[in-house]
């Protein structure tokens, strides 16, 4: 039975790396490439059977891009200046701006991974490996009775 946990960890990491690849190739916004370069798999909790795909602090704007800002983000309020009369943008000076719509590129990558059938294929291959390791374990147990 000791063979099952490493196989589950491999399945988790395989799925996480495939979601990472989809996010980098298809769903993440591309301006400078810094956001895409920063997407990675966090394996620090793999012993608790968790793997996460996300951004580190190298792209501090990743969360506002993913979650949205202003009326589209957590605050649900327009963005207003704190110390000046207006906000300077590339389009002029404004008393307030609506914000940026969310681009949930990581969620979209996970949805694409699930809808593509890749998870089903990974689970099928996982099932074959598990059944092989269980058969090997049972053979070892029954060899004692010969």
TIRO-2110 file (N, C-alpha, C; in Angstrom, 1 decimal):
// TIRO-2110
0.8, -1.2, 0.0, N, 1, A
0.0, 0.0, 0.0, CA, 1, A
0.9, 1.3, 0.0, C, 1, A
2.1, 1.1, 0.3, N, 2, A
3.0, 2.3, 0.3, CA, 2, A
3.2, 2.9, -1.1, C, 2, A
2.9, 2.1, -2.1, N, 3, A
3.1, 2.6, -3.5, CA, 3, A
2.0, 3.6, -3.9, C, 3, A
0.9, 3.6, -3.2, N, 4, A
-0.3, 4.5, -3.6, CA, 4, A
0.0, 6.0, -3.4, C, 4, A
0.5, 6.4, -2.2, N, 5, A
0.7, 7.8, -2.0, CA, 5, A
1.7, 8.4, -3.0, C, 5, A
2.8, 7.8, -3.4, N, 6, A
3.6, 8.5, -4.4, CA, 6, A
2.9, 8.6, -5.7, C, 6, A
2.1, 7.6, -6.1, N, 7, A
1.3, 7.7, -7.3, CA, 7, A
0.3, 8.8, -7.3, C, 7, A
-0.3, 9.0, -6.1, N, 8, A
-1.3, 10.2, -6.0, CA, 8, A
-0.5, 11.5, -6.2, C, 8, A
0.6, 11.6, -5.5, N, 9, A
1.4, 12.8, -5.6, CA, 9, A
1.8, 13.1, -7.1, C, 9, A
2.2, 12.0, -7.8, N, 10, A
2.6, 12.1, -9.2, CA, 10, A
1.4, 12.6, -10.0, C, 10, A
0.2, 12.1, -9.7, N, 11, A
-1.0, 12.5, -10.4, CA, 11, A
-1.3, 14.0, -10.2, C, 11, A
-1.2, 14.4, -8.9, N, 12, A
-1.4, 15.8, -8.6, CA, 12, A
-0.5, 16.7, -9.3, C, 12, A
0.8, 16.4, -9.3, N, 13, A
1.8, 17.2, -9.9, CA, 13, A
1.7, 17.2, -11.4, C, 13, A
1.3, 16.1, -12.0, N, 14, A
1.1, 16.0, -13.4, CA, 14, A
0.0, 16.9, -13.9, C, 14, A
-1.1, 16.9, -13.1, N, 15, A
-2.3, 17.7, -13.4, CA, 15, A
-1.9, 19.2, -13.2, C, 15, A
-1.2, 19.5, -12.1, N, 16, A
-0.8, 20.9, -11.9, CA, 16, A
0.1, 21.5, -13.0, C, 16, A
1.0, 20.7, -13.4, N, 17, A
1.9, 21.1, -14.5, CA, 17, A
1.2, 21.3, -15.8, C, 17, A
0.2, 20.5, -16.1, N, 18, A
-0.6, 20.6, -17.3, CA, 18, A
-1.4, 21.9, -17.3, C, 18, A
-2.0, 22.2, -16.1, N, 19, A
-2.8, 23.4, -15.9, CA, 19, A
-1.8, 24.6, -16.1, C, 19, A
-0.6, 24.5, -15.5, N, 20, A
0.4, 25.6, -15.7, CA, 20, A
0.7, 25.8, -17.2, C, 20, A
0.9, 24.8, -17.9, N, 21, A
1.2, 24.9, -19.3, CA, 21, A
0.1, 25.5, -20.1, C, 21, A
-1.2, 25.2, -19.8, N, 22, A
-2.3, 25.8, -20.5, CA, 22, A
-2.4, 27.3, -20.2, C, 22, A
-2.2, 27.6, -18.9, N, 23, A
-2.2, 29.0, -18.5, CA, 23, A
-1.2, 29.8, -19.2, C, 23, A
0.0, 29.3, -19.3, N, 24, A
1.1, 30.0, -20.0, CA, 24, A
0.9, 30.1, -21.5, C, 24, A
0.4, 29.1, -22.1, N, 25, A
0.3, 29.1, -23.6, CA, 25, A
-1.0, 29.7, -24.1, C, 25, A
-2.1, 29.6, -23.3, N, 26, A
-3.4, 30.0, -23.9, CA, 26, A
-4.2, 31.1, -23.1, C, 26, A
-4.2, 31.0, -21.8, N, 27, A
-5.2, 31.8, -21.1, CA, 27, A
-4.6, 33.1, -20.4, C, 27, A
-3.3, 33.1, -20.1, N, 28, A
-2.7, 34.3, -19.4, CA, 28, A
-2.5, 35.4, -20.4, C, 28, A
-2.8, 36.7, -19.9, N, 29, A
-2.5, 37.8, -20.8, CA, 29, A
-1.1, 38.0, -21.1, C, 29, A
-0.8, 38.5, -22.3, N, 30, A
0.6, 38.7, -22.7, CA, 30, A
0.9, 40.2, -23.1, C, 30, A
1.6, 40.9, -22.2, N, 31, A
2.1, 42.2, -22.6, CA, 31, A
3.6, 42.2, -22.6, C, 31, A
4.1, 42.0, -21.4, N, 32, A
5.6, 41.9, -21.3, CA, 32, A
6.1, 40.5, -21.2, C, 32, A
5.3, 39.6, -20.9, N, 33, A
5.7, 38.2, -20.6, CA, 33, A
6.0, 37.9, -19.2, C, 33, A
6.1, 39.0, -18.4, N, 34, A
6.5, 38.8, -17.0, CA, 34, A
5.5, 38.0, -16.2, C, 34, A
4.2, 38.2, -16.5, N, 35, A
3.2, 37.5, -15.8, CA, 35, A
3.2, 36.0, -16.1, C, 35, A
3.4, 35.7, -17.4, N, 36, A
3.5, 34.3, -17.9, CA, 36, A
4.7, 33.6, -17.3, C, 36, A
5.8, 34.3, -17.2, N, 37, A
7.1, 33.7, -16.7, CA, 37, A
6.9, 33.4, -15.2, C, 37, A
6.0, 34.1, -14.5, N, 38, A
5.9, 34.0, -13.1, CA, 38, A
4.9, 32.9, -12.7, C, 38, A
4.1, 32.3, -13.6, N, 39, A
3.2, 31.2, -13.3, CA, 39, A
4.0, 30.0, -13.0, C, 39, A
3.7, 29.4, -11.8, N, 40, A
4.4, 28.1, -11.5, CA, 40, A
3.6, 27.2, -10.6, C, 40, A
4.1, 26.0, -10.4, N, 41, A
3.4, 25.0, -9.5, CA, 41, A
4.1, 25.1, -8.1, C, 41, A
3.2, 25.3, -7.1, N, 42, A
3.7, 25.3, -5.7, CA, 42, A
3.6, 23.8, -5.2, C, 42, A
4.7, 23.2, -4.9, N, 43, A
4.6, 21.8, -4.4, CA, 43, A
5.0, 21.7, -2.9, C, 43, A
4.9, 22.9, -2.2, N, 44, A
5.3, 22.9, -0.8, CA, 44, A
4.4, 22.0, 0.1, C, 44, A
3.1, 21.8, -0.3, N, 45, A
2.2, 21.1, 0.4, CA, 45, A
1.9, 19.7, -0.2, C, 45, A
2.8, 19.2, -1.0, N, 46, A
2.5, 17.9, -1.7, CA, 46, A
2.4, 16.8, -0.7, C, 46, A
3.0, 16.8, 0.5, N, 47, A
2.9, 15.8, 1.4, CA, 47, A
1.5, 15.7, 2.1, C, 47, A
0.8, 16.9, 2.0, N, 48, A
-0.6, 16.9, 2.4, CA, 48, A
-1.6, 16.7, 1.2, C, 48, A
-1.0, 16.2, 0.1, N, 49, A
-1.8, 15.9, -1.1, CA, 49, A
-2.4, 17.1, -1.7, C, 49, A
-1.6, 18.2, -1.7, N, 50, A
-2.1, 19.5, -2.3, CA, 50, A
-1.0, 20.0, -3.3, C, 50, A
-1.4, 20.5, -4.4, N, 51, A
-0.5, 21.1, -5.4, CA, 51, A
-1.3, 22.4, -5.9, C, 51, A
-0.6, 23.5, -6.0, N, 52, A
-1.3, 24.7, -6.4, CA, 52, A
-0.6, 25.3, -7.6, C, 52, A
-1.3, 26.0, -8.5, N, 53, A
-0.8, 26.7, -9.6, CA, 53, A
-1.1, 28.2, -9.4, C, 53, A
-0.1, 29.0, -9.5, N, 54, A
-0.3, 30.4, -9.3, CA, 54, A
0.9, 31.3, -9.6, C, 54, A
0.9, 32.5, -9.1, N, 55, A
2.0, 33.5, -9.3, CA, 55, A
2.7, 33.7, -8.0, C, 55, A
4.0, 34.1, -8.1, N, 56, A
4.7, 34.5, -6.9, CA, 56, A
4.7, 36.0, -6.8, C, 56, A
5.6, 36.6, -6.0, N, 57, A
5.6, 38.0, -5.9, CA, 57, A
6.4, 38.7, -7.0, C, 57, A
6.9, 38.0, -7.9, N, 58, A
7.7, 38.6, -9.0, CA, 58, A
6.8, 39.4, -10.0, C, 58, A
5.5, 39.1, -10.0, N, 59, A
4.5, 39.9, -10.8, CA, 59, A
3.4, 40.3, -9.8, C, 59, A
3.7, 41.5, -9.1, N, 60, A
2.8, 41.9, -8.1, CA, 60, A
1.4, 42.3, -8.6, C, 60, A
1.3, 42.5, -9.9, N, 61, A
0.0, 42.9, -10.5, CA, 61, A
-0.8, 41.6, -10.9, C, 61, A
-0.4, 40.4, -10.6, N, 62, A
-1.1, 39.2, -11.0, CA, 62, A
-2.4, 39.1, -10.4, C, 62, A
-2.5, 39.4, -9.1, N, 63, A
-3.8, 39.3, -8.4, CA, 63, A
-4.9, 40.3, -9.0, C, 63, A
-4.5, 41.6, -9.1, N, 64, A
-5.5, 42.5, -9.7, CA, 64, A
-5.9, 42.1, -11.1, C, 64, A
-5.0, 41.6, -11.9, N, 65, A
-5.3, 41.1, -13.3, CA, 65, A
-6.3, 40.0, -13.2, C, 65, A
-6.0, 39.0, -12.3, N, 66, A
-6.9, 37.8, -12.1, CA, 66, A
-8.2, 38.1, -11.5, C, 66, A
-8.2, 39.0, -10.5, N, 67, A
-9.4, 39.2, -9.7, CA, 67, A
-10.2, 40.5, -10.1, C, 67, A
-9.6, 41.4, -10.9, N, 68, A
-10.2, 42.6, -11.3, CA, 68, A
-10.0, 43.7, -10.2, C, 68, A
-10.2, 45.0, -10.6, N, 69, A
-10.1, 46.1, -9.7, CA, 69, A
-11.3, 47.0, -9.8, C, 69, A
-11.4, 47.9, -8.9, N, 70, A
-12.5, 48.9, -8.9, CA, 70, A
-13.8, 48.2, -8.8, C, 70, A
-14.8, 48.6, -9.6, N, 71, A
-16.1, 48.0, -9.5, CA, 71, A
-16.1, 46.6, -9.9, C, 71, A
-15.1, 46.1, -10.6, N, 72, A
-15.0, 44.7, -11.0, CA, 72, A
-14.3, 43.8, -10.0, C, 72, A
-13.7, 44.4, -9.0, N, 73, A
-12.9, 43.7, -8.0, CA, 73, A
-13.6, 43.5, -6.7, C, 73, A
-12.8, 43.3, -5.7, N, 74, A
-13.3, 43.1, -4.3, CA, 74, A
-14.1, 44.2, -3.8, C, 74, A
-13.6, 45.5, -4.0, N, 75, A
-14.2, 46.6, -3.4, CA, 75, A
-15.6, 47.0, -4.0, C, 75, A
-15.8, 46.6, -5.2, N, 76, A
-17.0, 46.9, -6.0, CA, 76, A
-17.3, 48.4, -6.0, C, 76, A
-16.2, 49.3, -5.9, N, 77, A
-16.4, 50.7, -5.9, CA, 77, A
-15.4, 51.3, -7.0, C, 77, A
-15.8, 52.4, -7.6, N, 78, A
-14.9, 53.1, -8.5, CA, 78, A
-13.6, 53.5, -7.8, C, 78, A
-12.5, 53.5, -8.6, N, 79, A
-11.2, 53.9, -8.0, CA, 79, A
-11.1, 55.5, -8.1, C, 79, A
-10.9, 56.1, -6.9, N, 80, A
-10.8, 57.5, -6.8, CA, 80, A
-9.4, 57.9, -6.2, C, 80, A
-8.9, 59.1, -6.5, N, 81, A
-7.6, 59.6, -5.9, CA, 81, A
-7.7, 59.7, -4.4, C, 81, A
-6.5, 59.4, -3.8, N, 82, A
-6.5, 59.6, -2.3, CA, 82, A
-6.0, 61.0, -1.9, C, 82, A
-5.0, 61.5, -2.7, N, 83, A
-4.4, 62.8, -2.3, CA, 83, A
-4.5, 63.9, -3.3, C, 83, A
-5.0, 63.6, -4.5, N, 84, A
-5.0, 64.6, -5.6, CA, 84, A
-6.5, 64.8, -6.0, C, 84, A
-6.7, 65.7, -6.9, N, 85, A
-8.0, 66.0, -7.4, CA, 85, A
-8.4, 65.0, -8.6, C, 85, A
-7.4, 64.4, -9.2, N, 86, A
-7.7, 63.5, -10.3, CA, 86, A
-6.7, 62.4, -10.5, C, 86, A
-7.1, 61.4, -11.3, N, 87, A
-6.2, 60.3, -11.6, CA, 87, A
-5.7, 60.5, -13.0, C, 87, A
-4.4, 60.4, -13.1, N, 88, A
-3.8, 60.5, -14.5, CA, 88, A
-3.7, 59.1, -15.1, C, 88, A
-4.3, 59.0, -16.3, N, 89, A
-4.2, 57.8, -17.0, CA, 89, A
-3.7, 58.1, -18.4, C, 89, A
-3.4, 57.1, -19.2, N, 90, A
-2.9, 57.3, -20.6, CA, 90, A
-4.0, 58.0, -21.4, C, 90, A
-5.3, 58.0, -20.9, N, 91, A
-6.4, 58.6, -21.7, CA, 91, A
-6.8, 59.9, -21.1, C, 91, A
-6.1, 60.5, -20.2, N, 92, A
-6.4, 61.8, -19.6, CA, 92, A
-6.5, 61.7, -18.1, C, 92, A
-7.0, 62.8, -17.5, N, 93, A
-7.1, 62.9, -16.0, CA, 93, A
-8.6, 62.8, -15.7, C, 93, A
-8.9, 61.9, -14.7, N, 94, A
-10.3, 61.7, -14.3, CA, 94, A
-10.5, 61.7, -12.8, C, 94, A
-11.7, 62.1, -12.3, N, 95, A
-12.0, 62.1, -10.9, CA, 95, A
-12.1, 60.7, -10.4, C, 95, A
-12.5, 59.8, -11.2, N, 96, A
-12.6, 58.4, -10.8, CA, 96, A
-12.6, 57.5, -12.1, C, 96, A
-12.2, 56.3, -11.9, N, 97, A
-12.2, 55.3, -13.0, CA, 97, A
-12.9, 54.0, -12.5, C, 97, A
-13.5, 53.3, -13.5, N, 98, A
-14.2, 52.1, -13.1, CA, 98, A
-13.3, 50.9, -12.6, C, 98, A
-12.1, 50.8, -13.2, N, 99, A
-11.2, 49.7, -12.9, CA, 99, A
-11.0, 48.8, -14.1, C, 99, A
-10.4, 47.7, -13.8, N, 100, A
-10.1, 46.7, -14.8, CA, 100, A
-11.0, 45.4, -14.6, C, 100, A
-11.6, 44.9, -15.6, N, 101, A
-12.3, 43.7, -15.5, CA, 101, A
-11.4, 42.5, -15.2, C, 101, A
-11.9, 41.6, -14.5, N, 102, A
-11.1, 40.4, -14.1, CA, 102, A
-10.8, 39.5, -15.3, C, 102, A
-9.6, 39.0, -15.3, N, 103, A
-9.2, 38.0, -16.3, CA, 103, A
-8.7, 36.8, -15.5, C, 103, A
-9.6, 35.9, -15.1, N, 104, A
-9.3, 34.7, -14.3, CA, 104, A
-8.6, 33.6, -15.1, C, 104, A
-7.4, 34.0, -15.6, N, 105, A
-6.6, 33.1, -16.5, CA, 105, A
-6.3, 31.7, -15.8, C, 105, A
-6.0, 31.7, -14.5, N, 106, A
-5.7, 30.4, -13.9, CA, 106, A
-7.0, 29.5, -13.8, C, 106, A
-8.1, 30.1, -13.5, N, 107, A
-9.4, 29.4, -13.4, CA, 107, A
-9.7, 28.9, -14.8, C, 107, A
-9.5, 29.7, -15.8, N, 108, A
-9.8, 29.4, -17.2, CA, 108, A
-9.0, 28.2, -17.6, C, 108, A
-7.7, 28.2, -17.2, N, 109, A
-6.8, 27.1, -17.5, CA, 109, A
-7.2, 25.8, -16.9, C, 109, A
-7.7, 25.9, -15.6, N, 110, A
-8.2, 24.7, -14.9, CA, 110, A
-9.4, 24.1, -15.6, C, 110, A
-10.3, 25.1, -16.0, N, 111, A
-11.6, 24.6, -16.7, CA, 111, A
-11.2, 24.0, -18.0, C, 111, A
-10.3, 24.6, -18.8, N, 112, A
-9.9, 24.0, -20.0, CA, 112, A
-9.3, 22.6, -19.8, C, 112, A
-8.5, 22.4, -18.8, N, 113, A
-7.9, 21.1, -18.5, CA, 113, A
-8.9, 20.1, -18.2, C, 113, A
-9.9, 20.5, -17.4, N, 114, A
-11.0, 19.5, -17.0, CA, 114, A
-11.8, 19.2, -18.3, C, 114, A
-12.1, 20.2, -19.1, N, 115, A
-13.0, 19.9, -20.3, CA, 115, A
-12.3, 19.2, -21.4, C, 115, A
-11.0, 19.2, -21.4, N, 116, A
-10.2, 18.6, -22.5, CA, 116, A
-10.1, 17.1, -22.4, C, 116, A
-10.5, 16.5, -21.2, N, 117, A
-10.4, 15.1, -21.1, CA, 117, A
-9.0, 14.7, -20.6, C, 117, A
-8.1, 15.6, -20.4, N, 118, A
-6.7, 15.3, -19.9, CA, 118, A
-6.8, 14.7, -18.5, C, 118, A
-7.7, 15.2, -17.6, N, 119, A
-7.8, 14.6, -16.3, CA, 119, A
-8.2, 13.2, -16.3, C, 119, A
-9.2, 12.9, -17.2, N, 120, A
-9.7, 11.5, -17.3, CA, 120, A
-8.6, 10.6, -17.7, C, 120, A
-7.8, 11.1, -18.7, N, 121, A
-6.7, 10.2, -19.2, CA, 121, A
-5.6, 10.0, -18.1, C, 121, A
-5.4, 11.1, -17.3, N, 122, A
-4.4, 10.9, -16.2, CA, 122, A
-4.9, 10.0, -15.1, C, 122, A
-6.2, 10.0, -14.8, N, 123, A
-6.8, 9.1, -13.8, CA, 123, A
-6.8, 7.7, -14.3, C, 123, A
-7.1, 7.5, -15.6, N, 124, A
-7.0, 6.1, -16.2, CA, 124, A
-5.6, 5.5, -16.0, C, 124, A
-4.6, 6.3, -16.4, N, 125, A
-3.2, 5.9, -16.3, CA, 125, A
-2.9, 5.6, -14.8, C, 125, A
-3.4, 6.5, -13.9, N, 126, A
-3.2, 6.4, -12.5, CA, 126, A
-3.8, 5.1, -12.0, C, 126, A
-5.0, 4.8, -12.5, N, 127, A
-5.7, 3.5, -12.0, CA, 127, A
-4.9, 2.3, -12.4, C, 127, A
-4.4, 2.3, -13.6, N, 128, A
-3.6, 1.2, -14.0, CA, 128, A
-2.3, 1.0, -13.2, C, 128, A
-1.7, 2.0, -12.8, N, 129, A
-0.5, 1.9, -11.9, CA, 129, A
-0.9, 1.5, -10.5, C, 129, A
-2.0, 2.0, -10.0, N, 130, A
-2.4, 1.6, -8.7, CA, 130, A
-2.8, 0.1, -8.7, C, 130, A
-3.5, -0.4, -9.7, N, 131, A
-3.9, -1.8, -9.7, CA, 131, A
-2.7, -2.7, -9.9, C, 131, A
-1.6, -2.2, -10.6, N, 132, A
-0.4, -3.0, -10.7, CA, 132, A
0.3, -3.1, -9.3, C, 132, A
0.4, -1.9, -8.6, N, 133, A
1.0, -1.9, -7.3, CA, 133, A
0.2, -2.7, -6.3, C, 133, A
-1.1, -2.7, -6.4, N, 134, A
-1.9, -3.5, -5.4, CA, 134, A
-1.7, -5.0, -5.7, C, 134, A
-1.6, -5.4, -7.0, N, 135, A
-1.4, -6.8, -7.4, CA, 135, A
0.0, -7.2, -6.9, C, 135, A
1.0, -6.4, -7.0, N, 136, A
2.3, -6.7, -6.5, CA, 136, A
2.3, -6.9, -5.0, C, 136, A
1.5, -6.0, -4.3, N, 137, A
1.4, -6.1, -2.8, CA, 137, A
0.7, -7.5, -2.4, C, 137, A
-0.4, -7.8, -3.1, N, 138, A
-1.1, -9.0, -2.8, CA, 138, A
-0.2, -10.3, -3.1, C, 138, A
0.6, -10.2, -4.2, N, 139, A
1.5, -11.3, -4.5, CA, 139, A
2.5, -11.5, -3.4, C, 139, A
3.0, -10.4, -2.8, N, 140, A
4.0, -10.5, -1.7, CA, 140, A
3.3, -11.1, -0.5, C, 140, A
2.0, -10.7, -0.2, N, 141, A
1.3, -11.3, 0.9, CA, 141, A
1.1, -12.8, 0.7, C, 141, A
0.7, -13.2, -0.5, N, 142, A
0.3, -14.6, -0.7, CA, 142, A
1.6, -15.5, -0.8, C, 142, A
2.7, -14.9, -1.1, N, 143, A
3.9, -15.7, -1.2, CA, 143, A
4.3, -16.3, 0.2, C, 143, A
3.9, -15.6, 1.2, N, 144, A
4.1, -16.0, 2.6, CA, 144, A
3.4, -17.3, 2.9, C, 144, A
2.3, -17.5, 2.2, N, 145, A
1.4, -18.7, 2.5, CA, 145, A
1.8, -19.9, 1.6, C, 145, A
2.8, -19.8, 0.7, N, 146, A
3.1, -20.9, -0.1, CA, 146, A
3.9, -22.0, 0.6, C, 146, A
END
